[in-house]
Amino acid sequence: MHADTSVSLQETHLFTPKYPQEAPQRRTAAGGGVRAVDSHAHVFLSNLPLAPQRRHAPDYDATPAEYLGLLDAHGLSHALLVQPSFLGTDNSFMLGALRACPDRLRGVAVVAPETPVAELRVLADAGICGIRLNLMGLPLPDFSQLAWQDLLQHVRSLDWHVEVHRPSHDLAAACQPVLDAGCRLVVDHFGRPGGSTAADAGFDWLLRAAAKGRTWVKLSAAYRNWPDPAGADARRAARSLIDAAGPQRLLWGSDWPHTEHREHTSYPHTLAVLDEWISDPEARRCILAETPAALFRFSKETS
C-alpha cells in the first residue's frame, strides 16, 4: 500500500456531482436505502503515477464527481469501485474516494501477495471489501507459494472476496485455488468468454462453480466479449448464469468509464442492456440491490 497521493480528494471539483440528482423510479426498490448498486467502476486522474507494467494508459480523467453524478442521474444509490490495473498497487486515489463517501462506496484493491495483514486492515477500515487479480495477459500466479497462501488466508479472515479477471479458458486454474482457500470468489465480465458460450469449457466450469455457492459473477462489460452487448450471445450467457445459480449469485456493473471502449457504449446503455439480459423484474431487483448489498456489506439503512 502506498502513501496517500498529493491530490486532495476533498476538492469541490472532484466530488460535486455534475449531473442532476434525479432517480428514475423504475430503478428504485421499495424500502431500505440500497436502491441499486453499480458493482464495477473505476475512478482515476490521467496524471497519477502509472504501474510499470500496464496494457493501457488513459489520457482523460474519470473523477469521483463525474461518477457520483452518473449514479444520481440514473437512480443508483451505491457502488463498488475497482482499482484500475494501470495504477498497480497504489490504491490511494480510490481510497480517498471511499473515505469521502463511506456510506455510499466500497472498493476492491490491488495488493502485492506479501502485503502484511496490518496494511490490509487499514484498507478494510477505508471501505475495501476485496482484492482484485487482473490476470489478463499475465502468467497465472503460483498460488502454492507461501505469500499467496498467506494472502488468501488474510482475505478470508477479513471476510473479503477475491475478484478474478481472466479469459474463460483459464478460469478453473485461476479460480479454483481461491475457492480451495475458503475465500469468496467474484468473476469479472461474464467470465470473459471468447465468443459463443455454447462450447466453452471454461464457461461451463463457471456455471458449475456459481451453482455451488461462494462464487459470484459480474454481468458487466459485455462489449469486451461480444460485438453486440444486447445480442444473442450476451443474452444466452446471462440466462445460462441465472438458470445455473439464480440472481443471488449475479451482480451488475457499468465498467465505467469503459476504458478502451468509450466510443462504443455509454453509462445509460450499460444499464439498459440489463433489461435485455434479464427479463424478470424481480431477478433484476435482486441483482441490482439485494445481492451486492449483502456481498459488499452495504447497510440497508444507508442512503
N, C-alpha and C positions, 0 to 999 in steps of 0.2 A: 504494500500500500504506500502510496506516495503522499507527501505533504500537500496541504491544500494549495490549489492554484492561486496565482495572484489576482485573477479575475474576481471581482466582487459580485457574487450571485444575488446580492440583495438590491442591486441597482434597478431602478424602476424600469428601464428599457428591456431588462431581461425577464421580468416577472409580471408585467402588466399585460393581461391578455389583449390581443389585437383584433379579436372577433367578438360580435355581440354574444352576450351570455343568455341565449335563448335555447332551451332544450326542447327538441321535437317530442311531442307527447308519446309517440309510438315507441320511443326508446326508454321510457321511464317504467319502473316496476312499482307496483303498489307496496307501500310500506318500506321502512328502512332507508338508510342513506345511500346504500350502494345500488345505484340505478343501473349502471353499466360500466364495465371495465375494459379498457384497451390494454391487452396483455402483452403487447410488444411494440415499443417505440424507442427512439434514441434522441438524445439532445447533445449538442456539441457546438463549438465555435471552430471556424476554419483555421484560426491562428494558434490553437492548442498544440502542445508538443505531440508528435506522432510516434507511433511504435516503429522501431527499425524495420521489422518485417510486417508488411501490410499489402493487401491486394488493391486498396483504393484509398485515395486522399481527397476528400471533398473540398471544393472551392467556394463553399457557401456556409452560412450559419444555420443551425437548427436550434433556436433558442427555446428555453422553457416558456417564455412569454408567448411565443407563437404557438407552441404545442398546447399550453393550457387554454389558449383561445379556441383552438380547434376542438378540444374536448367540450368546452362550454357551448360552442356553436352547434355541436351535434349531440348534445344531451348525454355525454358520458361523464360520470361523476369521479371516477378513479382511473389510475393507470399504473402499469408496470414499466419502468424504464430499464433498458438493457444496455450495458456498456458496449459502445461500438468497438469492433475489433481493431480499428486503426488507431485507437488510443491506448491499446495494450492494457497493462495492469494499473495505469494511473486513473483511478476511478474518481478523482477529486471533483471534477466538474459535475458529474452526476450526483455525487454526494451532496454538493451544495444545493442542487435542485431538490433532493429528498429532504434536506434539513429545512428548506424554505416552505415545503408543503407536506409536513409529516403525516397529516391525516388523509391526504389525497394520493400520495405517491409511494410506491415501493420500488425496489431496484434489484437487479441481478448484476453482480460484479464479475470481473475477470481477475483472477488472482494466480500467482505462481504456486505450484504444488507445495513448496516448502514454507508457505506463509504461516507464521505462528498463530495459534488459536487466539491469543490475546488480540492480535490485529483483526482477526475475523469477528471477534466480539465487538470491536469498535465499529466495524461495518454494520453489524446487526443493530447496534444502537442507533445508527443513522437511517435505518429503514431497509437495509439489504436483507433479502429473504432467499437468496440462492446464488449459485455461481454458474457461469457460462463456459462451456467448452466449445468454442467455434473452431471446428476441425476441418473446415473446408480448405482443400488444397494443402493440408499438412499431414505428416505421418501420424498414425494413431499413437497415443501415449502408451507407454508400458505401465499399465495400471498395477502390475505386480510389484513395482518399486515401492520402497517404504514411504517415500514422500507422498506418493499418490494415495497409498493406503491410509496414511495418517490424515491427509486432507479429506478424503471421503468420510472417515470416521468423525472428523470435526464437523463436517457438513451435517452428518446425521445427528450429532449431539446438539447442534444449534437448531434442529428441526427445519433446515433449509431444503431446497431441491437443487438438482443438477440439471442444467439446460444444455442439450446437445444439438449442435448443428453439423450435420454430416450427410452426404448422399445416401440414399436408401440402401444401396448395396452393401454398405459398411455398418448399418445400424446395429446389427447384432453384436459385432465386435466392439463397437464404440459404446454401446449402452448396457450390455449385459453385466460388465464389471460394476457399473453404478448400482444396478439392482442387486447384484450379489453382495455389495457392501451394505445393503439395507437402506439405501437412500431413495428418496422420491425422484422420479425422472420426468423431465419435460422435454419433448422433442419438438424442434423448431419446424415451421413452414411445411406442414403435412408430411414431414419426414424426408423431404427433398427427393421425391421420385423423379426419375429421368424422363418421364413421359407417361404413357398409359400405365396404370397400376394393375392391369389385368393379369400380367405375368411377371410381376415384380416380387421376387422372393423376399427382399428387404422390407417392402411394404407389408407383405403377409406376416413377417415377423412382428412388425409394429402393431398390426391388428391383434395378434395373439397377446402381445405384451400389454396393450391397453385394456384388453378384456380381463386380464388377471388382476388389475389394480396396481397402485403405486406408479403408474405411467399415465402422463397426460400428453396431449398433442395440440399444438397450436394450429388453428385454421388461419393461416396468415401467409402473406407474400406468395400467393398463388402465381403471380406473374414471374416469379423466379423458377417455376416449374413448367408452366404451360403458356402458350401464346395467348390464349383466351381465358382469363381468370374465371369467367362466368360460363365457360364451355363445358362440354360433356365430361372431359377428363377430371376437372376440378370437382364437378358435382358428384361424379362416381366416387372419387376419393373421399369426399366429405361424408357421403351416405354410407360408404363402407365402414368408416370410422364410427359413425353414430350407431350403426347396426351392431358393430362388434362391442363397443364399450359404453354407449349411451352418452348423453350430454354432460354427465358428471365427470367425464374424463376429457372434455374438449374445451378449448379456450379460443377466443377470437383476438387477433391483433392486427393493427393497421400497418405495422412495419414502417411507420413514418420516420424520417422523411423520404422513404422509398429510394435509398441510395442506389445509384446507377440505373434506376428505373423511373425517375421523376417525370420524364416526358411521356410515360405510358399509363400513368394512373394518377389518382388524387385521393385525398382523405375520404370525401363522401363516397367515391366509387368503391374503396376498400370496405366500407361499411355496408354499402348496398348489396354487394355480392354475397354477403352472408345470407340474405334472404333467398338468393338463388341456390345456395348450397343446402340450407336447412329450411324446409318449408313449414315445419311445425312451430308456431309462435312460442309455445311453452318450452320447447327444446332450445330455441334461440335465447329466451329469457334466462334459462339455466346457464347456457354457455357464456352469456354476457355478464351475468351478475352472480348467481349462486356459486358456480364452480370457482371462478377467480377470487371471490370474496373469502372463501374458505382456504384455498391454497395459498394465497398471498397474505392472509391474516388481516384483511380489512375489517374493521368493526362495522357491524350493521348500523351503529348509531352515528357514524361519521357522515359528513356531507361534503 
